[in-house]
Amino acid sequence: MHTLRVVRHASERGGWEMVLASPPAHLTSLIRDYCGYREATPAPLRRQELPGVQVVLILEFGPLLKHLDDAGRVTRHRSGFLAGLDERWSTTEHTGISHGLQVNLTPLGARRVLGLPMHELSHRVVGLEDLWGPEARRLVEQLAEAPRWEARFALMDAFLTRRMERGPAVEAGVQWAVERIHQTGGNLDIATLAHALGHSHKHLIHQFHEHVGLPPRRLARLLRFDRAVQRLKAGGPVRWADLAVELGYFDQAHLNRDFRQFTGGPPSALLRRTLPDAGGFESGPQVKSVQEAPHAEGQDAR
């Protein structure tokens, strides 16, 4: 059984329910968490999706989400999509109804589940049917027909376990290096990491491209930024200089630099766009226009 946490919101902006769950013990190296969601808003809602240290699977039961690329072009994917590791934000939009399941995979978990070199998926959004063919459609149909979220999470457990068992093993040194990056909150010298493994810096980068999708220094930087975003989501007062020191930034200016690169503005601007009750972040002014890409449904969004 999964331990579930339910978050609900209702206001003039609309309502949403999110059912959050952690994976069972044998999948904790693969899955960061699950989030089942159902949402209804009186008007279209556009969110800014921030870069992080997870590979995101979206399985859609209702109307298809629109995914906007950097130029404002829109694509939609039957059944859902996968977003690989990235250092850019993106934007999703629904017309007022959204219903589905989000699975946040660890990069090494994604490697085992997908069986692909992870650099092939970095900076990309790919339709699930492009990855898994008809199996993706059958999975989404099973999930949509399941009576409760607990049953849906169990279906995903079984599906991911089967794919993990067929997938490639992760190189032990890479797994240790990724664990060290997480244990230190992204604050460690990559040359020292390579030396501890007995590898050259170049060889370690090559292994990370294969198994993770980004080189270790970039993964560490994303991890620090991700920890900062989690603090904003937790609510409460924030002293930016203190937060920068806590997370291992050299100073507040370096914290601001990461936020400007990863969100398009300073951390205070992102904080103002935080939606209540785990609702994420409203899209800022970065996306200027929306143009539906021709024959977009089912195509690669990047």
Protein Blocks (a to p, Z undefined) as FASTA:
>chain_A
ZZddddddddfkbccddddddddfklmmmpmbdcddddddfbdcdddddddfbdcddddf
bdcdddddfkopacddehiacddddfbdcddddfhiacdddddddfklmmmmnopafklm
goiacdfklmnmmmlmmmmmmmmmpmbfklmmmmmmmmmmmmmmmmccddfklmmmmmmm
mmnnopacfklmmmmnopafklmmmmmmmmnopafklmmmmmmmmmmmmmmmngpaddfk
lmmmmnopablmlmmmmmmmmnopafklmmmmpceehlapaddfkbmbdcddehkgopaf
ZZ
